[in-house]
Amino acid sequence: MTLSARLTAIPTALSISLALAATITTTSLRAVDLDDSVTKALPQLEQLYTHLHQHPELSYQEKNTSARMAKELRQLGFEVTDNYGGYGVVGIFKNGDGPTVMIRADIDALPIIEQTGKAYASTVTTQDAHNNTVGIMHGCGHDIHMTSMIGAAEQLMLHKSAWQGTLMMVAQPAEEMGGGAKAMLKQGLFSEFPTPDKVLGLHVSASIPAGKVGSISGYALANVDSVDISIKGKGGHGAYPHLTIDPVVLAARTVLALQTIPSREVSPLEPNVVTVGSIHGGSKHNIISNEVKLQLTLRSYNPEVREQQIAAIKRITKGIAISAGLPDELMPEVYVHEDEKIPSTYNAPALAAQVKASIEAELGKDNVVLAPQVMAGEDFGLYGRTEQNIPITLFWLGAVEPSVYQASIDSGDSLPSLHSSKFAPDYPLTISTGVRAMTRAAMDLFNSSK
């Protein structure tokens, strides 16, 4: 069977929608047992999840995943535009007068060989740019995100008599590369389609048990920058170091000096990280090279701190070079990958509070926990940084099987993190929780804005 055939082989969300629609006559979602409604839809959603998990695609290659999302949304009744900003999908459903609420899910996977041992594990491989065989895995939960989005779309369509407004579903590519949101916004996401009044997203958590949701107001995820530094020197024989200016020694001084940026230059009240993730220089034991290259990742929340980090890196590297006696033409080169930078995700406080209250009403207060800030990055933050200044919020969806979570607490052993080859969500409970949380949050946003 071809891949395209496999993509259409399992039942779509429409079949369950039609079966459920006949049993639902209420005009108020509050009068509906959403738990029961999602439970009935769950078998089809589980099939969708395992299918997506077994057929992952890397960033900028999400052709079949995108087609599947477009198909699901079309069959639910959305007006769909596909291949938008790459392999992005936009689904619009106008349900009378009212606000526009956007729900976003990311669709790309990671170059990881899965080691979960699950029967539904991904076995997909590909060749990287260096002709190495690499696996492909949804190690960051984007398959959960997509399934939860489709599940929420299904529930909102089943209960569309209970809300008014425009529902905007966005399946976004290339989140892992930081380019998907940029591409969709650049093409005109907020001008060619109805401009959303509120934007919602969720992300699985590898540190919260399934069945629970993590909520946070304000900064939730970090600014992310990639920086390359080329440290120059004057090479020569390793036996005659006095006749050289050794860039390896300068690089060593630089690595240590850079750590004074978060510890001694930025206010201790402003979280930030400067990590040197790669260092390369030299070719042989007894040769002092002419150049050493460093690769850094910078993390922060406050945009002003980001600028402070970059300015300090340039000043420190140049100062060390000058102290070593290097001429102007051999000053270090600092290159900031502006095209790859990801801004911090700022959950608008009023919206975050409203969404938290909705999820607490749906799941119970005991199942909504405070989620700490993290230094990971997410291009979801870009949707709140356009000229329209749209309020956005992203909540964390617990994904750890509860007994495994408790065992980790009892033993002190760490759990597999996101991007781990062993990350395996408790997907039935995670999906049902995500669908209920997102559906209730969206519904309340529509109704509170009437």
C-alpha positions as CSV (number, residue, x, y, z in Angstrom):
1,M,0.0,0.0,0.0
2,T,1.4,3.4,-0.9
3,L,1.9,6.1,1.7
4,S,-0.9,8.2,0.2
5,A,-3.2,5.3,0.5
6,R,-2.2,4.6,4.1
7,L,-3.0,8.3,4.8
8,T,-6.6,7.7,3.9
9,A,-7.0,4.2,5.1
10,I,-8.3,4.9,8.6
11,P,-11.6,6.5,9.4
12,T,-11.6,10.3,9.6
13,A,-13.1,12.5,12.3
14,L,-16.2,13.0,10.1
15,S,-17.5,9.5,10.7
16,I,-17.6,9.9,14.4
17,S,-18.9,13.4,14.0
18,L,-21.9,12.2,12.1
19,A,-22.6,9.5,14.6
20,L,-22.5,11.9,17.5
21,A,-24.4,14.7,15.9
22,A,-27.6,12.7,15.8
23,T,-27.4,12.3,19.6
24,I,-26.8,15.9,20.5
25,T,-29.7,18.3,20.5
26,T,-28.7,20.7,23.3
27,T,-28.2,24.4,22.5
28,S,-25.8,25.0,25.4
29,L,-22.4,23.3,25.7
30,R,-22.6,23.8,29.4
31,A,-25.6,21.5,29.4
32,V,-23.6,18.9,27.5
33,D,-21.4,16.3,29.2
34,L,-18.3,17.2,27.2
35,D,-16.4,14.4,29.0
36,D,-18.9,11.9,27.6
37,S,-18.9,13.5,24.1
38,V,-15.1,13.3,23.9
39,T,-15.0,9.8,25.2
40,K,-17.3,8.7,22.3
41,A,-14.9,10.4,19.9
42,L,-11.7,9.1,21.4
43,P,-11.4,5.8,19.5
44,Q,-11.2,7.6,16.2
45,L,-8.8,10.2,17.6
46,E,-6.6,7.5,19.0
47,Q,-6.4,6.0,15.5
48,L,-5.5,9.4,14.1
49,Y,-2.8,9.8,16.7
50,T,-1.1,6.5,16.1
51,H,-1.3,7.1,12.3
52,L,0.4,10.5,12.7
53,H,3.0,9.0,15.1
54,Q,3.9,6.2,12.7
55,H,4.2,8.6,9.7
56,P,6.3,11.6,11.0
57,E,7.8,14.1,8.7
58,L,10.7,16.5,9.3
59,S,10.4,20.3,9.2
60,Y,9.7,21.7,5.7
61,Q,8.9,18.2,4.5
62,E,5.4,17.8,6.0
63,K,3.6,17.2,2.7
64,N,1.5,14.1,3.8
65,T,0.9,15.3,7.3
66,S,-0.4,18.6,5.9
67,A,-2.6,16.8,3.5
68,R,-4.1,14.8,6.3
69,M,-4.8,17.9,8.4
70,A,-6.5,19.5,5.5
71,K,-8.6,16.5,4.8
72,E,-9.8,16.2,8.4
73,L,-10.8,19.9,8.6
74,R,-12.6,19.8,5.2
75,Q,-14.6,16.8,6.2
76,L,-15.6,18.6,9.4
77,G,-17.0,21.5,7.3
78,F,-14.2,24.0,7.4
79,E,-13.2,26.2,4.4
80,V,-9.6,25.0,4.0
81,T,-6.5,26.6,2.4
82,D,-3.5,24.3,2.3
83,N,0.2,24.7,1.4
84,Y,0.2,28.1,3.1
85,G,3.5,29.4,4.2
86,G,5.0,26.1,3.1
87,Y,2.9,23.1,4.2
88,G,0.7,25.1,6.5
89,V,-3.1,24.6,6.6
90,V,-5.7,27.2,7.5
91,G,-9.3,26.1,8.3
92,I,-12.0,28.7,8.6
93,F,-15.6,28.2,9.9
94,K,-17.9,31.2,10.1
95,N,-20.6,30.6,12.6
96,G,-22.5,33.9,12.7
97,D,-21.4,37.2,14.2
98,G,-18.8,37.1,17.0
99,P,-15.1,37.1,17.7
100,T,-12.5,35.2,15.8
101,V,-10.7,32.6,17.9
102,M,-7.6,30.9,16.4
103,I,-6.3,27.5,17.6
104,R,-2.8,26.5,16.4
105,A,-1.0,23.1,16.3
106,D,2.4,22.4,15.0
107,I,2.9,19.4,12.7
108,D,6.7,18.6,12.2
109,A,8.7,15.9,13.7
110,L,12.4,15.4,14.8
111,P,15.4,13.5,13.5
112,I,15.3,10.9,16.3
113,I,15.4,7.1,16.2
114,E,12.5,6.1,18.4
115,Q,13.4,3.8,21.4
116,T,10.1,3.7,23.2
117,G,9.5,0.0,22.4
118,K,5.8,0.8,21.7
119,A,3.9,-1.3,19.2
120,Y,3.0,1.9,17.3
121,A,6.6,3.3,17.4
122,S,7.9,5.1,14.3
123,T,10.2,3.2,12.1
124,V,10.6,5.9,9.5
125,T,14.2,6.8,8.5
126,T,15.7,9.3,6.1
127,Q,19.1,10.4,4.9
128,D,20.5,13.7,6.3
129,A,22.6,16.3,4.5
130,H,25.7,14.2,5.3
131,N,24.2,11.0,4.0
132,N,23.8,9.6,7.4
133,T,20.7,7.5,8.1
134,V,18.5,9.2,10.8
135,G,15.2,8.2,12.3
136,I,12.1,10.5,12.4
137,M,10.0,10.7,15.5
138,H,7.3,12.9,17.0
139,G,9.5,13.3,20.1
140,C,8.0,16.7,21.0
141,G,4.4,15.7,21.0
142,H,3.3,17.4,17.8
143,D,1.2,14.4,17.0
144,I,-0.7,15.0,20.2
145,H,-1.1,18.6,19.3
146,M,-2.6,17.8,15.9
147,T,-4.9,15.2,17.3
148,S,-6.1,17.5,20.0
149,M,-6.7,20.3,17.5
150,I,-8.8,18.0,15.3
151,G,-10.7,16.7,18.3
152,A,-11.4,20.3,19.5
153,A,-12.5,21.2,16.0
154,E,-14.9,18.2,16.0
155,Q,-16.4,19.1,19.3
156,L,-16.9,22.7,18.4
157,M,-18.6,21.7,15.2
158,L,-20.8,19.2,17.0
159,H,-21.9,22.0,19.4
160,K,-21.9,24.9,17.0
161,S,-25.4,26.0,18.1
162,A,-23.8,27.0,21.5
163,W,-21.4,29.6,20.2
164,Q,-21.1,32.4,17.6
165,G,-18.1,33.7,15.8
166,T,-15.3,32.6,13.5
167,L,-13.2,29.5,14.3
168,M,-9.7,29.5,12.8
169,M,-7.7,26.3,12.9
170,V,-4.0,26.6,11.9
171,A,-1.8,23.6,11.4
172,Q,1.7,25.1,11.3
173,P,4.8,23.5,9.8
174,A,8.5,23.8,10.7
175,E,8.1,24.8,14.4
176,E,11.3,22.8,15.2
177,M,13.3,25.0,12.8
178,G,11.7,28.2,14.0
179,G,10.4,29.1,10.5
180,G,6.8,28.0,10.2
181,A,5.0,30.8,12.0
182,K,7.2,33.3,10.3
183,A,6.4,32.0,6.9
184,M,2.6,31.8,7.5
185,L,2.6,35.3,8.9
186,K,4.7,36.7,6.1
187,Q,2.4,35.2,3.5
188,G,-0.5,37.1,5.1
189,L,-2.1,34.8,7.8
190,F,-3.6,37.8,9.7
191,S,-4.6,39.8,6.6
192,E,-5.8,37.2,4.0
193,F,-7.9,35.5,6.7
194,P,-10.0,37.0,9.5
195,T,-7.7,38.5,12.0
196,P,-8.1,36.6,15.3
197,D,-9.1,38.3,18.5
198,K,-7.5,35.6,20.6
199,V,-5.0,32.8,19.8
200,L,-4.8,29.6,21.7
201,G,-2.2,26.8,21.7
202,L,-1.2,23.9,23.8
203,H,2.0,21.9,24.2
204,V,2.5,18.5,25.8
205,S,4.6,18.4,29.0
206,A,7.0,15.6,29.9
207,S,6.9,16.6,33.5
208,I,3.2,16.8,34.2
209,P,1.0,13.7,34.6
210,A,-1.6,13.0,31.9
211,G,-5.1,14.3,33.0
212,K,-3.7,17.5,34.3
213,V,-3.0,20.9,32.6
214,G,-0.2,23.4,33.4
215,S,-1.1,27.1,33.3
216,I,1.2,30.1,33.4
217,S,0.7,33.8,32.9
218,G,3.3,36.2,31.4
219,Y,6.5,34.8,30.0
220,A,6.2,31.1,29.4
221,L,9.0,30.2,26.9
222,A,12.2,31.9,26.0
223,N,13.9,34.0,23.4
224,V,16.2,31.7,21.4
225,D,19.2,32.9,19.5
226,S,21.9,30.9,17.7
227,V,25.3,32.7,17.6
228,D,28.5,31.7,15.7
229,I,31.9,33.1,16.9
230,S,35.0,32.8,14.8
231,I,38.1,33.5,17.0
232,K,41.2,34.3,15.0
233,G,44.9,33.8,15.8
234,K,48.3,33.4,14.4
235,G,49.2,29.8,13.9
236,G,52.4,27.9,14.0
237,H,54.3,25.0,15.5
238,G,53.1,23.7,18.8
239,A,56.7,23.6,20.1
240,Y,57.1,27.4,19.5
241,P,54.0,28.9,21.1
242,H,55.8,32.2,21.8
243,L,55.8,32.8,18.0
244,T,52.1,32.4,17.7
245,I,48.9,33.8,19.1
246,D,47.0,30.7,20.0
247,P,43.2,30.9,19.2
248,V,42.6,27.7,21.2
249,V,43.8,29.5,24.4
250,L,41.7,32.6,23.4
251,A,38.7,30.4,22.8
252,A,39.2,28.9,26.3
253,R,39.3,32.3,27.9
254,T,36.3,33.4,25.9
255,V,34.2,30.4,26.9
256,L,34.8,31.1,30.6
257,A,34.4,34.9,30.2
258,L,31.0,34.5,28.5
259,Q,29.6,32.9,31.6
260,T,30.0,36.2,33.4
261,I,27.2,37.6,31.2
262,P,24.4,35.8,33.1
263,S,26.3,35.8,36.4
264,R,27.7,39.3,36.6
265,E,26.3,41.5,33.8
266,V,22.6,40.8,33.6
267,S,20.4,41.5,36.6
268,P,19.9,38.4,38.7
269,L,16.2,39.1,38.5
270,E,16.3,38.5,34.7
271,P,16.6,34.8,33.8
272,N,19.0,34.1,31.0
273,V,21.4,31.5,29.7
274,V,24.6,31.6,27.6
275,T,25.6,28.1,26.5
276,V,28.6,27.2,24.3
277,G,27.3,24.1,22.6
278,S,30.1,23.5,20.1
279,I,33.8,24.3,19.9
280,H,36.1,23.3,17.0
281,G,39.7,24.2,16.2
282,G,43.0,22.8,15.1
283,S,43.9,19.7,13.0
284,K,46.9,18.0,14.7
285,H,48.6,17.6,18.1
286,N,51.6,19.9,17.3
287,I,49.9,22.5,15.2
288,I,48.6,25.8,16.6
289,S,45.8,26.7,14.2
290,N,44.7,30.1,12.9
291,E,41.0,29.8,13.9
292,V,38.6,28.3,16.4
293,K,34.8,28.3,15.9
294,L,32.2,28.4,18.7
295,Q,28.5,27.9,18.4
296,L,26.3,29.3,21.1
297,T,22.6,29.3,22.1
298,L,21.3,32.3,24.0
299,R,18.1,32.1,26.1
300,S,16.2,34.9,27.9
301,Y,12.6,36.2,28.3
302,N,13.0,40.0,28.2
303,P,13.9,41.3,24.7
304,E,16.2,43.9,26.3
305,V,18.2,41.1,28.0
306,R,18.6,39.5,24.6
307,E,20.1,42.7,23.2
308,Q,22.3,42.9,26.3
309,Q,23.6,39.4,25.8
310,I,24.5,40.0,22.2
311,A,26.3,43.3,22.9
312,A,28.3,41.7,25.8
313,I,29.4,38.8,23.6
314,K,30.7,41.2,21.0
315,R,32.5,43.3,23.6
316,I,34.1,40.4,25.5
317,T,35.3,38.5,22.4
318,K,36.9,41.7,21.0
319,G,38.4,42.6,24.3
320,I,40.1,39.2,24.7
321,A,41.5,39.5,21.2
322,I,42.9,43.0,21.8
323,S,44.5,41.8,25.1
324,A,46.3,39.1,23.1
325,G,47.8,41.6,20.7
326,L,45.8,40.7,17.6
327,P,45.6,43.4,14.9
328,D,42.2,44.8,13.8
329,E,42.0,42.5,10.8
330,L,42.1,39.5,13.1
331,M,39.3,40.6,15.4
332,P,36.7,37.9,16.2
333,E,33.6,37.6,14.0
334,V,30.3,37.3,15.8
335,Y,27.4,36.2,13.7
336,V,23.8,36.2,15.1
337,H,21.4,34.1,13.0
338,E,18.6,36.7,12.9
339,D,16.7,34.6,10.4
340,E,16.5,31.8,13.0
341,K,15.8,33.8,16.2
342,I,12.6,32.9,18.1
343,P,11.0,35.5,20.4
344,S,9.8,34.6,23.9
345,T,6.2,33.4,24.3
346,Y,4.3,35.9,26.5
347,N,0.9,34.6,27.7
348,A,-1.3,37.7,27.9
349,P,-2.3,37.7,31.6
350,A,-6.0,38.4,31.2
351,L,-6.4,35.8,28.5
352,A,-4.3,33.2,30.4
353,A,-6.5,33.8,33.5
354,Q,-9.7,33.3,31.5
355,V,-8.4,30.2,29.8
356,K,-7.3,28.8,33.2
357,A,-10.7,29.4,34.7
358,S,-12.4,27.6,31.7
359,I,-10.1,24.6,32.0
360,E,-10.6,24.4,35.8
361,A,-14.4,24.5,35.2
362,E,-14.0,21.6,32.8
363,L,-11.4,19.4,34.4
364,G,-11.6,20.5,38.1
365,K,-9.3,22.8,39.9
366,D,-7.2,19.9,41.2
367,N,-6.3,19.1,37.6
368,V,-4.9,22.5,36.8
369,V,-1.4,23.2,38.1
370,L,1.0,26.1,38.0
371,A,3.6,25.5,35.3
372,P,7.0,27.0,35.7
373,Q,8.7,29.1,33.0
374,V,11.0,27.1,30.8
375,M,14.0,28.2,28.7
376,A,12.9,26.2,25.7
377,G,11.7,28.1,22.6
378,E,8.4,28.0,20.6
379,D,7.6,30.1,17.6
380,F,4.0,30.3,18.9
381,G,5.1,33.5,20.5
382,L,5.3,35.2,17.1
383,Y,1.5,35.2,16.8
384,G,1.4,37.7,19.7
385,R,4.1,40.0,18.2
386,T,2.5,41.3,15.0
387,E,1.3,44.8,14.5
388,Q,-2.2,43.7,15.6
389,N,-0.8,42.9,19.1
390,I,-3.2,40.0,19.5
391,P,-3.4,38.3,23.0
392,I,-2.1,34.8,22.9
393,T,-1.8,32.0,25.5
394,L,-0.3,28.5,25.5
395,F,-1.0,26.0,28.2
396,W,0.9,22.8,29.0
397,L,-0.8,19.5,28.5
398,G,0.3,16.7,30.9
399,A,1.5,13.7,29.0
400,V,3.2,11.3,31.5
401,E,1.3,8.1,32.5
402,P,0.2,8.9,36.1
403,S,1.7,5.7,37.6
404,V,5.0,6.4,35.9
405,Y,5.0,9.9,37.1
406,Q,4.4,8.8,40.7
407,A,7.1,6.2,40.4
408,S,9.5,8.9,39.3
409,I,8.5,11.1,42.3
410,D,9.0,8.2,44.7
411,S,12.3,7.0,43.3
412,G,13.8,10.4,42.3
413,D,14.6,9.0,38.8
414,S,14.2,11.5,36.0
415,L,11.5,11.0,33.3
416,P,12.3,11.0,29.5
417,S,12.2,14.7,28.4
418,L,10.8,16.2,25.3
419,H,13.0,15.4,22.3
420,S,14.0,12.1,24.0
421,S,14.0,8.9,22.0
422,K,12.1,7.4,24.9
423,F,9.4,10.0,25.3
424,A,6.0,8.1,25.1
425,P,2.9,10.0,26.1
426,D,-0.1,8.4,27.8
427,Y,-1.9,9.3,24.6
428,P,-5.5,8.3,25.3
429,L,-5.7,10.3,28.5
430,T,-3.6,13.1,27.1
431,I,-5.7,13.5,24.0
432,S,-9.0,13.5,25.8
433,T,-7.8,16.0,28.3
434,G,-6.4,18.3,25.6
435,V,-9.6,18.1,23.6
436,R,-11.8,18.9,26.6
437,A,-9.5,21.7,27.7
438,M,-9.2,23.4,24.3
439,T,-12.9,23.0,23.5
440,R,-14.0,24.5,26.7
441,A,-11.5,27.4,26.5
442,A,-12.5,28.3,23.0
443,M,-16.2,28.0,23.7
444,D,-15.9,30.3,26.7
445,L,-14.0,32.8,24.6
446,F,-16.7,32.9,22.0
447,N,-19.4,33.3,24.6
448,S,-17.7,35.8,26.8
449,S,-17.1,38.2,23.9
450,K,-20.8,38.4,22.9
